[in-house]
């Protein structure tokens, strides 16, 4: 690290790229449900909450709905059996 870099301090993201920290209180039951869902989706709990909120905002922008009707529907997998 150069002397100039040491004087400037750590690198900082542009304000529009920084994530806001929001304190959030959840019931233990809701947290456990989100944690299990996050594990199923290979995400952290924080990542799952951010994903769910992003999906809700997209849906609201799209048609004014608060939550997509099929947000939590399981995927339909069609396997054709070949003889």
N, C-alpha and C positions, 0 to 999 in steps of 0.2 A: 504494500500500500504506500502510495506516495505521501509526502508531507502535506501537499495541497488537499488530498482526499481526506486525510486525518482532520484537517481544519474544518472541512465542510461537514463532517459528521456522516452518519449512516445514510444510505440511499433511501429516498422517500418516493413513494408512488404519487402520481398526480392525484389531486383531490377526488376527481371523478372515478378513479380506479381503486380508491381505498374503500374497504368494507367498514360499515358502521357496526359498532358493538351495541347490542341491545340486551339488557337484562330481561330474562324470561323466566317466569315461574310456571311450572307445570305440576299437575297432580302426579303422584307416583304411578298411578295406573296409566295415565296418558303417556308419561315418559316411557314406561315399559313397553307399551304398544308401539310407540314410534321407534324405540330402540330395536325391537324385534323386526319391524318393517325395514328399518335401515339395514339391518344385518342381511335380510333377504335380498335387498337391492345392492348389497356390497357398498354401502355408504356409511359415513359416520352419522351420529345422531344430528350433529349440527348441519351436515351436508343434506340429510334427509329433510330437515325442517326448512332449509333454504330452498331445496327442490320443490317441496310441496307449496310453499308460499309463492314461488315463481310461477308454478303451474296455475295456481288460483288467480294470480294477477293477470297472466296471459288470457285465461278464460274470461275474466271480468272485462278486459279490454276488448275481447273478441265479440262478446254478445251481452255483456252486462250481467251475466250470471255470476254467482259467488263461487260456485264449485261445479266443475264438470260432472255430469251425471255418470260418466264412465271412468272417472279418475281412479277408482279403486277396484274396477272390474278386473278379474283375472284374464289373462290373454287366452284367446281361443286358439288351441293348437290343433291343426288338422293333419292327421297322419293317414296316408292312404296305404292300405295293405295290398301289397303286390304278391300274387301267388306264384 
